[in-house]
């Protein structure tokens, strides 16, 4: 029998387990899917926006894999941290270990003022409204949502997600699994203006058309696009492609068409108050009387977060322009945008897992077709898949092919791996080491507790947002 541990129960981890189950080269396989959290599904549970119910339904297919009799979910077991199991000790328990730990850190802006109160990573905001237990009932949210104007830096799907949640009425989120504390804070939010800002043009934005269109469908919100900024992008004037160049990708063409429909000349009324000037720090302006506005801005590079009273008051941007080679250049002009809340959504980065080799430049574990490399040589029984393998690229489905490549390498090595000694009962050993694994029955108990919580609030299932609550629910086998 081939005994494999998969570290991480998000899509890349579950797809790795699935690929191991579906192969026929080694018919007798046992897979333990380990996770630091007592809950499965990774970013599908804690990263997908609560109003994206179709994407969240992916949990059903992940669940089918985790409920296979050859798979054991092992939650509440960290790997590599001070309170977890080292990779060296984990290797003693299994023939092979596949690390699917994602890319959990945010890329920094590296500009003055980035750490001012009122400036947060978009990931922290997403984790808060998704009830990630590491964030819990974070008090930052109530303070942050007292802002009138918010700037979201970045033009990918995460940026669009957080802007949409800021601009969406809290009443519409009652039917989702948003935790009670987050829902109350969103109900009291004073945010009336949300700027989504990118340093390059609309043809280089990384959001999908579906996400973009959702902004225009928000009740009580208006999307504003400056036609002059759109016109700076050469591709905008030539939607069928620039002369002598390849045609624009279909998604870019669709995005430009959506933006073209929103550019009604309203860019001239864009709120560009400089913090400290009249009107920038007083009562809410006209936008508060006309619902919420979402402003899509392009060719603006953040150079400084501005401060007033010890917290963020705005963002200073350098105006950029196309440089003719696909990049941008600074024009020497600057623009200040008022904001009491700044959310940074400029990408993810892998974090070093103590005990594994790490490439600090790429933010990944060095590997060859999924085999972990130590000193440039494949390390027997150690593998990677997902973002920690290839970097934070692709969509959820990209993890399938990534996992299959890694599993193919593992199966090629299987004959040598099974000659190694593996623990007969790894969970018993983990308990001997002082860990308290949460198995699938514990997760089912958490699900029941969240359903009961929702019923008590007149809602559907509502997520439990803290470690103590999750672990208490997991241990309540009589629920």
C-alpha positions as CSV (number, residue, x, y, z in Angstrom):
1,X,0.0,0.0,0.0
2,X,1.2,3.5,-0.9
3,X,0.6,5.9,2.1
4,X,0.5,9.6,1.1
5,X,0.0,12.8,3.1
6,X,-1.4,15.8,1.2
7,X,-0.8,19.0,3.2
8,X,-3.6,21.5,2.4
9,X,-7.3,20.8,1.8
10,X,-7.9,23.5,-0.8
11,X,-8.5,22.8,-4.5
12,X,-4.8,21.9,-5.2
13,X,-4.7,19.5,-2.3
14,X,-8.0,17.9,-3.0
15,X,-7.2,17.6,-6.7
16,X,-3.9,15.9,-5.8
17,X,-5.9,13.4,-3.7
18,X,-8.3,12.9,-6.6
19,X,-5.5,12.3,-9.0
20,X,-4.1,9.6,-6.7
21,X,-7.5,7.9,-6.4
22,X,-8.1,8.0,-10.2
23,X,-4.8,6.5,-11.3
24,X,-4.4,2.7,-11.9
25,X,-0.6,2.2,-11.7
26,X,-0.8,1.8,-7.9
27,X,-4.2,0.4,-7.0
28,X,-3.8,0.4,-3.2
29,X,-3.5,4.0,-2.1
30,X,-4.3,5.6,1.3
31,X,-4.4,9.4,1.4
32,X,-4.5,11.7,4.4
33,X,-5.4,15.3,3.7
34,X,-4.0,17.4,6.4
35,X,-4.9,21.0,7.1
36,X,-3.9,23.5,9.8
37,X,-7.5,24.6,10.1
38,X,-10.3,22.3,11.5
39,X,-12.3,23.0,8.3
40,X,-11.7,21.8,4.7
41,X,-11.8,23.5,1.3
42,X,-9.1,26.2,1.8
43,X,-9.7,29.3,-0.3
44,X,-13.1,28.0,-1.6
45,X,-14.3,28.4,2.0
46,X,-12.2,31.4,3.0
47,X,-11.4,33.2,-0.2
48,X,-14.4,33.0,-2.5
49,X,-16.8,36.0,-2.0
50,X,-19.9,35.0,-0.1
51,X,-22.2,36.3,-2.9
52,X,-20.4,34.0,-5.5
53,X,-22.6,31.0,-4.6
54,X,-21.9,29.2,-7.9
55,X,-18.1,29.1,-7.3
56,X,-18.7,28.2,-3.6
57,X,-20.7,25.2,-4.8
58,X,-17.4,23.7,-5.9
59,X,-17.3,22.5,-2.3
60,X,-19.6,19.7,-3.4
61,X,-17.1,18.2,-5.8
62,X,-14.3,18.7,-3.3
63,X,-16.4,17.0,-0.6
64,X,-17.0,13.9,-2.8
65,X,-13.2,13.4,-2.9
66,X,-12.8,13.9,0.9
67,X,-15.6,11.4,1.6
68,X,-14.0,8.7,-0.4
69,X,-13.2,5.7,1.9
70,X,-9.5,5.8,0.8
71,X,-9.2,9.4,2.0
72,X,-9.0,10.7,5.6
73,X,-9.4,14.4,6.4
74,X,-7.0,15.4,9.2
75,X,-7.8,19.0,10.3
76,X,-6.3,21.1,13.1
77,X,-2.8,19.8,12.3
78,X,-0.2,22.4,11.3
79,X,2.9,21.5,9.4
80,X,6.2,23.5,9.7
81,X,5.1,25.9,12.4
82,X,6.1,26.1,16.0
83,X,3.0,24.2,17.2
84,X,2.9,21.8,14.3
85,X,4.8,18.9,12.8
86,X,8.1,19.4,11.0
87,X,8.4,18.1,7.4
88,X,11.2,15.8,8.7
89,X,8.9,14.2,11.3
90,X,5.9,14.1,8.9
91,X,8.1,12.2,6.4
92,X,8.5,9.4,9.1
93,X,4.8,8.7,8.9
94,X,4.1,8.4,5.2
95,X,5.8,7.1,2.0
96,X,5.3,10.5,0.4
97,X,4.1,14.0,1.4
98,X,2.7,16.5,-1.1
99,X,2.7,20.1,0.0
100,X,-0.2,22.2,-1.3
101,X,0.0,25.1,1.0
102,X,-0.8,27.9,-1.4
103,X,0.5,31.5,-1.3
104,X,-0.8,33.2,1.8
105,X,1.1,36.5,1.9
106,X,0.2,39.7,0.1
107,X,2.6,41.6,-2.1
108,X,3.5,44.9,-0.6
109,X,3.2,48.3,-2.3
110,X,6.5,49.4,-0.8
111,X,5.5,53.0,-0.6
112,X,5.6,55.5,2.3
113,X,2.5,55.3,4.5
114,X,1.6,51.8,3.6
115,X,1.4,50.8,7.2
116,X,-0.8,53.7,8.4
117,X,-4.0,52.8,10.3
118,X,-6.7,52.5,7.6
119,X,-4.4,50.7,5.2
120,X,-5.0,46.9,5.0
121,X,-4.3,44.0,2.7
122,X,-7.3,42.9,0.7
123,X,-6.7,39.4,1.9
124,X,-7.3,40.5,5.5
125,X,-10.6,42.1,4.5
126,X,-11.6,38.9,2.5
127,X,-10.6,36.7,5.5
128,X,-12.7,38.9,7.8
129,X,-15.9,38.7,5.8
130,X,-15.2,35.0,5.1
131,X,-14.9,34.2,8.8
132,X,-11.3,33.0,8.7
133,X,-10.5,32.0,12.4
134,X,-7.1,33.7,12.2
135,X,-8.9,37.0,11.7
136,X,-12.1,36.3,13.8
137,X,-14.1,39.3,14.9
138,X,-11.2,41.7,14.0
139,X,-12.0,45.2,15.3
140,X,-10.3,46.8,12.3
141,X,-13.5,46.3,10.2
142,X,-15.8,48.6,12.2
143,X,-13.1,51.3,12.3
144,X,-12.3,50.9,8.6
145,X,-16.0,50.9,7.4
146,X,-16.4,54.3,9.1
147,X,-14.6,55.6,6.0
148,X,-16.5,57.6,3.4
149,X,-14.1,56.9,0.5
150,X,-12.2,53.7,-0.1
151,X,-9.4,53.0,-2.6
152,X,-8.7,49.5,-3.8
153,X,-5.3,49.2,-5.4
154,X,-5.2,46.5,-8.0
155,X,-7.4,45.5,-11.0
156,X,-7.7,41.7,-10.6
157,X,-10.7,39.7,-9.4
158,X,-9.8,40.1,-5.7
159,X,-9.9,43.9,-6.1
160,X,-13.3,43.6,-7.8
161,X,-14.5,41.3,-5.1
162,X,-13.7,43.6,-2.2
163,X,-15.0,46.6,-4.0
164,X,-18.3,44.8,-4.7
165,X,-18.7,43.8,-1.0
166,X,-18.0,47.4,0.0
167,X,-20.6,48.6,-2.4
168,X,-23.2,45.9,-2.0
169,X,-26.1,46.5,0.5
170,X,-25.7,44.4,3.6
171,X,-29.3,43.3,3.3
172,X,-28.4,41.3,0.2
173,X,-25.7,39.5,2.1
174,X,-28.1,38.2,4.8
175,X,-28.8,35.2,2.6
176,X,-25.1,34.2,2.5
177,X,-22.9,32.7,5.2
178,X,-21.3,36.0,6.2
179,X,-20.6,35.9,9.9
180,X,-22.9,38.0,12.1
181,X,-20.2,40.5,13.2
182,X,-19.2,41.2,9.6
183,X,-22.8,41.6,8.5
184,X,-23.5,44.1,11.3
185,X,-20.4,46.1,10.4
186,X,-21.3,46.2,6.7
187,X,-24.8,47.3,7.7
188,X,-23.3,50.3,9.5
189,X,-20.7,51.1,6.8
190,X,-20.4,54.7,5.8
191,X,-18.5,53.9,2.6
192,X,-20.1,55.7,-0.3
193,X,-17.3,55.9,-2.9
194,X,-15.0,53.1,-4.0
195,X,-12.1,53.6,-6.3
196,X,-10.5,50.6,-8.1
197,X,-7.2,51.8,-9.4
198,X,-4.6,50.2,-11.7
199,X,-1.2,51.5,-12.8
200,X,-1.7,50.2,-16.4
201,X,-4.6,50.3,-18.8
202,X,-7.9,48.5,-19.1
203,X,-6.6,46.1,-21.7
204,X,-4.0,44.8,-19.1
205,X,-6.4,44.5,-16.2
206,X,-6.7,40.9,-14.9
207,X,-10.4,40.8,-13.8
208,X,-12.8,38.5,-15.7
209,X,-15.7,39.9,-17.6
210,X,-18.2,38.2,-15.3
211,X,-16.7,39.8,-12.2
212,X,-16.6,43.2,-14.0
213,X,-20.2,43.0,-15.1
214,X,-21.3,42.2,-11.6
215,X,-20.3,45.7,-10.5
216,X,-22.8,47.2,-12.9
217,X,-25.6,45.0,-11.5
218,X,-25.3,46.2,-7.9
219,X,-28.6,47.8,-6.7
220,X,-28.0,51.3,-5.5
221,X,-24.5,51.6,-7.0
222,X,-23.3,53.4,-10.0
223,X,-20.1,52.6,-12.0
224,X,-18.1,55.6,-13.2
225,X,-15.4,55.3,-15.8
226,X,-13.4,58.2,-17.2
227,X,-13.3,58.0,-21.0
228,X,-10.1,60.0,-21.1
229,X,-8.3,57.3,-19.1
230,X,-9.7,54.6,-21.4
231,X,-8.5,56.5,-24.4
232,X,-4.9,56.4,-23.2
233,X,-4.9,52.7,-23.8
234,X,-4.0,52.0,-27.5
235,X,-6.0,48.8,-27.4
236,X,-9.1,50.6,-26.4
237,X,-9.1,52.6,-29.7
238,X,-8.5,49.3,-31.7
239,X,-10.6,46.6,-30.1
240,X,-9.9,44.2,-32.9
241,X,-6.2,44.5,-32.2
242,X,-3.4,46.9,-33.1
243,X,-2.0,46.9,-36.6
244,X,0.7,44.2,-37.0
245,X,-0.1,42.7,-33.6
246,X,-2.0,39.6,-32.5
247,X,-5.8,40.0,-32.0
248,X,-6.7,40.9,-28.4
249,X,-7.8,38.0,-26.3
250,X,-11.6,37.5,-26.2
251,X,-11.8,38.4,-22.5
252,X,-10.0,41.7,-23.1
253,X,-12.3,42.6,-25.9
254,X,-15.3,41.8,-23.7
255,X,-13.9,43.9,-20.8
256,X,-13.2,46.8,-23.1
257,X,-16.8,46.6,-24.4
258,X,-18.2,46.7,-20.9
259,X,-16.0,49.7,-19.9
260,X,-17.0,51.4,-23.1
261,X,-20.6,51.1,-22.1
262,X,-19.9,52.7,-18.8
263,X,-17.8,55.6,-20.1
264,X,-20.5,58.2,-20.5
265,X,-18.4,61.3,-20.0
266,X,-18.8,61.2,-16.3
267,X,-15.1,61.1,-15.7
268,X,-15.0,64.9,-15.5
269,X,-16.9,64.8,-12.2
270,X,-14.5,62.3,-10.6
271,X,-13.9,63.2,-6.9
272,X,-10.3,64.1,-6.7
273,X,-10.1,66.1,-3.5
274,X,-6.7,66.5,-1.9
275,X,-6.8,65.5,1.8
276,X,-6.7,68.7,3.8
277,X,-8.6,70.8,1.3
278,X,-12.1,72.1,1.8
279,X,-14.7,69.3,1.4
280,X,-12.2,66.5,1.8
281,X,-12.5,65.9,5.5
282,X,-16.0,67.1,6.5
283,X,-19.5,65.6,6.1
284,X,-20.1,63.0,3.3
285,X,-20.4,64.7,-0.1
286,X,-23.0,64.3,-2.9
287,X,-22.1,60.6,-3.4
288,X,-23.7,59.8,0.0
289,X,-27.0,61.2,-1.3
290,X,-26.9,59.2,-4.5
291,X,-26.1,55.7,-3.2
292,X,-22.7,54.3,-3.7
293,X,-20.3,55.0,-6.6
294,X,-17.6,52.7,-7.9
295,X,-14.9,54.5,-9.9
296,X,-12.7,52.4,-12.2
297,X,-9.4,54.3,-12.6
298,X,-6.4,53.4,-14.9
299,X,-2.8,54.6,-15.5
300,X,-2.3,55.6,-11.9
301,X,0.6,54.3,-9.9
302,X,0.5,54.6,-6.1
303,X,3.6,56.5,-4.7
304,X,2.5,57.4,-1.2
305,X,-0.4,57.0,1.3
306,X,-1.2,60.4,2.7
307,X,-1.8,60.9,6.4
308,X,-4.0,63.1,8.5
309,X,-4.6,62.7,12.2
310,X,-2.4,59.6,12.4
311,X,-4.3,57.6,9.8
312,X,-4.8,57.3,6.1
313,X,-6.4,60.3,4.4
314,X,-5.7,59.6,0.8
315,X,-3.4,58.1,-1.9
316,X,-1.0,60.0,-4.0
317,X,-0.7,58.6,-7.5
318,X,1.7,59.2,-10.3
319,X,0.0,59.5,-13.7
320,X,1.4,56.9,-16.1
321,X,1.2,56.4,-19.8
322,X,1.9,53.5,-22.2
323,X,5.6,53.2,-23.0
324,X,5.1,51.4,-26.3
325,X,6.5,48.1,-25.1
326,X,3.6,46.9,-23.0
327,X,4.6,48.7,-19.9
328,X,4.1,52.2,-18.6
329,X,6.2,55.3,-17.8
330,X,5.6,58.1,-15.4
331,X,4.5,61.3,-16.9
332,X,5.7,63.6,-14.1
333,X,2.1,64.4,-13.1
334,X,0.5,63.4,-9.8
335,X,-3.1,63.1,-8.5
336,X,-4.3,62.7,-4.9
337,X,-7.4,60.7,-4.2
338,X,-9.2,61.1,-0.9
339,X,-9.6,57.8,1.0
340,X,-9.9,56.9,4.7
341,X,-9.7,53.2,3.8
342,X,-7.1,51.7,1.4
343,X,-7.1,48.0,0.5
344,X,-4.1,46.6,-1.3
345,X,-4.9,43.9,-3.9
346,X,-1.7,43.6,-5.9
347,X,-1.1,39.9,-5.7
348,X,-0.1,37.0,-3.5
349,X,3.2,35.6,-2.5
350,X,4.3,32.2,-1.1
351,X,5.5,31.9,2.4
352,X,8.5,29.8,3.5
353,X,7.4,26.6,5.3
354,X,10.1,25.9,7.9
355,X,11.9,22.7,7.0
356,X,11.3,22.9,3.3
357,X,13.6,24.6,0.8
358,X,12.3,28.0,-0.5
359,X,13.1,30.3,-3.3
360,X,12.6,33.8,-1.8
361,X,12.7,35.5,-5.2
362,X,9.8,33.5,-6.8
363,X,8.1,32.7,-3.5
364,X,7.9,29.0,-4.3
365,X,9.5,25.7,-3.3
366,X,12.2,24.6,-5.8
367,X,11.0,21.6,-7.7
368,X,11.3,19.5,-10.9
369,X,7.9,18.4,-12.2
370,X,6.6,18.6,-8.6
371,X,9.6,16.8,-6.9
372,X,11.0,19.0,-4.2
373,X,14.6,19.9,-4.9
374,X,17.1,20.1,-2.0
375,X,20.4,21.4,-3.2
376,X,19.2,20.9,-6.8
377,X,18.6,17.2,-6.2
378,X,15.1,15.6,-5.9
379,X,14.3,14.9,-2.2
380,X,12.8,11.4,-2.0
381,X,9.1,11.4,-0.9
382,X,8.7,15.2,-1.0
383,X,6.5,16.9,-3.6
384,X,4.6,20.2,-4.2
385,X,1.5,21.2,-6.1
386,X,-0.6,24.4,-6.5
387,X,0.6,27.9,-5.9
388,X,3.6,27.0,-3.7
389,X,4.8,25.0,-6.7
390,X,4.1,27.4,-9.6
391,X,3.4,30.7,-8.0
392,X,0.0,32.5,-7.6
393,X,-1.2,32.1,-11.2
394,X,-4.2,30.6,-13.0
395,X,-7.7,30.0,-11.8
396,X,-9.1,27.2,-9.5
397,X,-9.2,24.8,-12.4
398,X,-5.5,25.3,-13.2
399,X,-4.8,23.2,-10.1
400,X,-6.0,20.1,-11.8
401,X,-3.3,19.8,-14.4
402,X,-0.7,21.0,-11.8
403,X,-1.8,18.2,-9.4
404,X,-1.7,15.6,-12.2
405,X,1.9,16.5,-13.1
406,X,3.0,16.1,-9.5
407,X,1.1,12.8,-9.0
408,X,2.6,11.5,-12.2
409,X,6.1,12.1,-10.7
410,X,5.1,10.5,-7.4
411,X,3.7,7.4,-9.2
412,X,6.9,7.1,-11.2
413,X,8.8,7.0,-7.8
414,X,6.2,4.7,-6.1
415,X,8.2,1.5,-6.3
416,X,11.1,3.1,-4.4
417,X,8.9,5.0,-2.0
418,X,7.0,1.9,-0.8
419,X,10.3,0.3,0.2
420,X,10.4,2.9,3.0
421,X,8.7,2.4,6.3
422,X,5.5,4.2,6.9
423,X,3.4,4.4,10.1
424,X,0.5,1.9,10.3
425,X,-1.7,4.5,12.1
426,X,-0.3,8.1,11.5
427,X,-3.2,9.7,13.4
428,X,-2.3,7.7,16.5
429,X,1.2,8.9,16.2
430,X,0.1,12.5,15.8
431,X,-2.0,12.2,19.0
432,X,1.1,10.8,20.8
433,X,2.9,13.9,19.7
434,X,0.3,16.0,21.5
435,X,-1.8,17.1,18.5
436,X,-5.6,16.9,18.4
437,X,-6.7,16.1,14.9
438,X,-10.2,17.0,13.7
439,X,-11.5,14.3,11.5
440,X,-14.4,14.3,9.0
441,X,-16.9,13.7,11.7
442,X,-15.7,16.8,13.5
443,X,-16.1,18.8,10.4
444,X,-19.7,17.5,10.0
445,X,-20.3,18.6,13.6
446,X,-19.0,22.1,12.6
447,X,-21.4,22.1,9.7
448,X,-24.3,21.3,11.9
449,X,-23.3,24.0,14.4
450,X,-23.2,26.6,11.6
451,X,-26.6,25.5,10.4
452,X,-28.0,25.8,13.9
453,X,-26.5,29.2,14.3
454,X,-28.1,30.4,11.1
455,X,-31.5,29.1,12.1
456,X,-31.2,31.0,15.4
457,X,-30.7,34.2,13.4
458,X,-33.4,33.5,10.8
459,X,-30.7,32.9,8.1
460,X,-29.1,30.0,6.3
461,X,-25.9,28.5,7.6
462,X,-23.7,31.2,9.2
463,X,-20.0,30.6,9.6
464,X,-18.4,30.4,13.0
465,X,-15.6,33.0,12.9
466,X,-13.2,31.9,15.7
467,X,-10.9,29.1,16.7
468,X,-12.6,28.4,20.0
469,X,-16.0,28.2,18.5
470,X,-14.9,25.9,15.6
471,X,-13.0,23.5,17.9
472,X,-15.9,23.4,20.4
473,X,-18.3,22.5,17.7
474,X,-15.9,19.9,16.3
475,X,-15.7,18.1,19.7
476,X,-19.4,18.1,20.2
477,X,-20.2,14.7,18.8
478,X,-23.7,14.8,20.3
479,X,-24.8,17.7,18.1
